[in-house]
């Protein structure tokens, strides 16, 4: 019983000392997201795990790309993830994270890094405390539909 109580106290101390905000919404403004990407035609790099595709401007009428734009990442678990590229620490439309095939997105201004390779979007390097805003992806054949 004493061991269980000591374990609970230690775990609560560790969690309360954690700086990263887990299970909270990103401060990046909510904006409409609605687009479809054809992997074979528009983004063949997405056919490979670690591949990513960035959209900074709508490509056609009726396409909505969130606040700062979208990065779609082919995750290491073979799923597709989509995030707003606006850094949640800076929260300015023009300051966009830069993705890599290593599954890391990095802000060029504040230096924050985020995990995009396994779908969390959580910061892995300070000063950011909030995750990237993640969007829903639906795969149908070679098409990836991204919405919020």
Buried (B, 14 or more C-beta within 10 A) or exposed (E): EEEEEEEEEEEEEEEEEEEEBEEEEBBBEEBEBBBEBEBEEBBEBBEEBBBBBBBEEEEEEEBBBBBBBBBBBBBBEEEBBBBBBBBBBBBEBEBBBEBBBEBBBBBEBBEBBBBBBBBBBBBBBEEBBBBBBBBEBEEEEBBBBBBB
